[in-house]
Amino acid sequence: MDTSLPPGGGRLTGPRTVYTEAHEAFRDTVRRFFEKHVVPYHRQWERDGIVSREVWRQAGEAGILCPMMSEEYGGAGADFGYSAIVIEEIARTNCTGPGFPLHSDIVVPYIEDLATPERKAEWLPKMAAGEIIGAIAMTEPGMGSDLKAMRTTARRDGDHYVINGSKTFISNGQLADLVIVCAKTDPSAGRKGISLICVPGDAPGFRRGRNLEKIGLHAQDTSELFFEDVRVPVGNLLGEENRGFSYLIRNLPQERLVIAVRAAMGIEVMLEKTVQYTKERQAFGQPVIDFQHNRFKLADAKAQAAMFRVFADHCLALHMRGELTVELAAAAKLLGAEMQNRLFDDFLQLHGGYGYMAEYEIGRAWSDARIGRIYGGSSEIMREIIGRTL
Ligand SMILES: Cc1cc2nc3c(=O)[nH]c(=O)nc-3n(C[C@H](O)[C@H](O)[C@H](O)COP(=O)(O)OP(=O)(O)OC[C@H]3O[C@@H](n4cnc5c(N)ncnc54)[C@H](O)[C@@H]3O)c2cc1C
């Protein structure tokens, strides 16, 4: 993996204004961390289908996890820009294995916003330290987009919930020590009967299924999870009973922004690498980039990448001010994921047969990017969300 590219982007649009010097200083820390603790091991993790537990603890020690968590619990109390930098460095190094953003920016906020003070004190410091790894389980074998159709139930029994059902495609599912499970507490009430309940990884009746084989994200564990009469104390409920759907709606824009930020940096980095490759590779006695068709493809890509960078940074700035709307986050995710897939396909083509080889980054980036159009709400669901505002 090549880590020689300049940090922070900005080659396409001039200096970026979304970050401060303090953000960029943090980028140095994150960058050094990735060079030392992630890049050298990533190919092995791809073969293993999972990253090491150790890298999580190392990330905790280095202050890479949960930058937004309040200092009271061991975080840095920082803004989302610090999280975005971690996401960008993952994209820049093409090391998609460590599920840090899912943990820090998707799972932890639910717990920090909605758990009881006792549970926060118990879990959050360990989550910042990388000793507790988080996951969130919405999707089931029979449903993904249509959350109200979920079949997993949580029945109240005295001071406990009893959870039954199964989930699938759960990121961090093998490693997770704490899973936010979305379950029906009132099965007759559709989306108004969903609750979010935390299940510890060692709860009796909780079982992990296969670490699923995927076409990309090979170092990222993605699992089936099974719940058979799993009893958890009612104190593990997040927020209020039956309000889970509204909590999901509130937090999903940040999840979508994570995907958009990753797309913007991924496009920029892979464009740069493709330009380098096509300058070096010769065909019919000239560099591949010298064929007008290829140069025009790359020129189009550069123009689009610049446009998306400006839009993604705009959304980032809005989110840092607490002003990112649901539909704008959906637009950023939709445009970023679709553009990334289209451009990566062109970039791969420009690499010829080498593009298809796993040892070339573009091939892995291409297969890793495919999921961007599906998870966090598919492109079609993003269009639905935007369409409702017309
Ligand atoms: C690698 C990976 C990691 C994941 N991580 C997690 C995780 O950590 N936690 C979690 O809960 N889930 C996770 N998921 C699940 C993911 O969020 C779902 O796969 C996704 O939401 C789509 O749901 P589905 O697969 O059931 O597709 P379906 O909902 O069955 O959709 C099938 C097709 O129909 C389309 N469609 C559905 N509804 C509409 C509509 N109203 N209009 C038009 N088209 C529609 C979809 O866009 C899609 O093209 C992950 C998935 C993968 C592959």
The ligand as a Tripos MOL2 file, in Angstrom:
@<TRIPOS>MOLECULE
LIG
   53    58     1     0     0
SMALL
NO_CHARGES

@<TRIPOS>ATOM
      1 C1        -20.8020   -5.6600    4.0320 C.3       1 LIG1
      2 C2        -22.1050   -5.2930    4.6600 C.ar      1 LIG1
      3 C3        -22.1020   -4.7100    5.9280 C.ar      1 LIG1
      4 C4        -23.3040   -4.3850    6.5440 C.ar      1 LIG1
      5 N1        -23.2920   -3.9210    7.8400 N.ar      1 LIG1
      6 C5        -24.4770   -3.8150    8.5150 C.ar      1 LIG1
      7 C6        -24.4910   -3.5370    9.9110 C.ar      1 LIG1
      8 O1        -23.4510   -3.3520   10.5650 O.2       1 LIG1
      9 N2        -25.7030   -3.4930   10.5310 N.ar      1 LIG1
     10 C7        -26.8770   -3.6950    9.8840 C.ar      1 LIG1
     11 O2        -27.9180   -3.6600   10.5150 O.2       1 LIG1
     12 N3        -26.8800   -3.9640    8.5570 N.ar      1 LIG1
     13 C8        -25.7210   -4.0390    7.8610 C.ar      1 LIG1
     14 N4        -25.7270   -4.3440    6.5180 N.ar      1 LIG1
     15 C9        -27.0010   -4.5370    5.8410 C.3       1 LIG1
     16 C10       -27.3600   -3.4350    4.8730 C.3       1 LIG1
     17 O3        -27.6430   -2.2410    5.5660 O.3       1 LIG1
     18 C11       -28.5320   -3.9290    4.0200 C.3       1 LIG1
     19 O4        -28.0250   -4.9530    3.1680 O.3       1 LIG1
     20 C12       -29.1880   -2.8370    3.2250 C.3       1 LIG1
     21 O5        -29.8680   -1.9570    4.0680 O.3       1 LIG1
     22 C13       -30.1660   -3.3790    2.1670 C.3       1 LIG1
     23 O6        -31.0500   -4.2720    2.7410 O.3       1 LIG1
     24 P1        -31.2900   -5.7220    2.0760 P.3       1 LIG1
     25 O7        -29.9610   -6.3330    1.8520 O.co2     1 LIG1
     26 O8        -32.2540   -6.4640    2.9080 O.co2     1 LIG1
     27 O9        -31.9110   -5.3990    0.6810 O.3       1 LIG1
     28 P2        -33.5010   -5.2520    0.3750 P.3       1 LIG1
     29 O10       -34.1190   -4.3170    1.3390 O.co2     1 LIG1
     30 O11       -34.0850   -6.6000    0.2420 O.co2     1 LIG1
     31 O12       -33.4490   -4.5690   -1.0650 O.3       1 LIG1
     32 C14       -33.2310   -5.3000   -2.2770 C.3       1 LIG1
     33 C15       -33.2390   -4.2940   -3.4270 C.3       1 LIG1
     34 O13       -34.4900   -3.6220   -3.4470 O.3       1 LIG1
     35 C16       -34.2910   -2.2510   -3.3910 C.3       1 LIG1
     36 N5        -35.3700   -1.5990   -2.6560 N.ar      1 LIG1
     37 C17       -35.7910   -1.8720   -1.3790 C.ar      1 LIG1
     38 N6        -36.7800   -1.0180   -1.0390 N.ar      1 LIG1
     39 C18       -36.9720   -0.2020   -2.1100 C.ar      1 LIG1
     40 C19       -37.8480    0.8910   -2.3740 C.ar      1 LIG1
     41 N7        -38.6920    1.3370   -1.4480 N.pl3     1 LIG1
     42 N8        -37.7840    1.4790   -3.5910 N.ar      1 LIG1
     43 C20       -36.9040    1.0480   -4.5240 C.ar      1 LIG1
     44 N9        -36.0410    0.0240   -4.3300 N.ar      1 LIG1
     45 C21       -36.0730   -0.5870   -3.1290 C.ar      1 LIG1
     46 C22       -32.9790   -2.0580   -2.6710 C.3       1 LIG1
     47 O14       -32.3980   -0.7930   -2.9400 O.3       1 LIG1
     48 C23       -32.1810   -3.1960   -3.2590 C.3       1 LIG1
     49 O15       -31.6810   -2.8040   -4.5030 O.3       1 LIG1
     50 C24       -24.5260   -4.6240    5.8700 C.ar      1 LIG1
     51 C25       -24.5210   -5.1800    4.5980 C.ar      1 LIG1
     52 C26       -23.3470   -5.5460    4.0090 C.ar      1 LIG1
     53 C27       -23.3880   -6.2210    2.6650 C.3       1 LIG1
@<TRIPOS>BOND
     1     1     2 1
     2     2     3 ar
     3     2    52 ar
     4     3     4 ar
     5     4     5 ar
     6     4    50 ar
     7     5     6 ar
     8     6     7 ar
     9     6    13 1
    10     7     8 2
    11     7     9 ar
    12     9    10 ar
    13    10    11 2
    14    10    12 ar
    15    12    13 ar
    16    13    14 ar
    17    14    15 1
    18    14    50 ar
    19    15    16 1
    20    16    17 1
    21    16    18 1
    22    18    19 1
    23    18    20 1
    24    20    21 1
    25    20    22 1
    26    22    23 1
    27    23    24 1
    28    24    25 2
    29    24    26 1
    30    24    27 1
    31    27    28 1
    32    28    29 2
    33    28    30 1
    34    28    31 1
    35    31    32 1
    36    32    33 1
    37    33    34 1
    38    33    48 1
    39    34    35 1
    40    35    36 1
    41    35    46 1
    42    36    37 ar
    43    36    45 ar
    44    37    38 ar
    45    38    39 ar
    46    39    40 ar
    47    39    45 ar
    48    40    41 1
    49    40    42 ar
    50    42    43 ar
    51    43    44 ar
    52    44    45 ar
    53    46    47 1
    54    46    48 1
    55    48    49 1
    56    50    51 ar
    57    51    52 ar
    58    52    53 1
@<TRIPOS>SUBSTRUCTURE
     1 LIG1         1 GROUP 0 **** ****
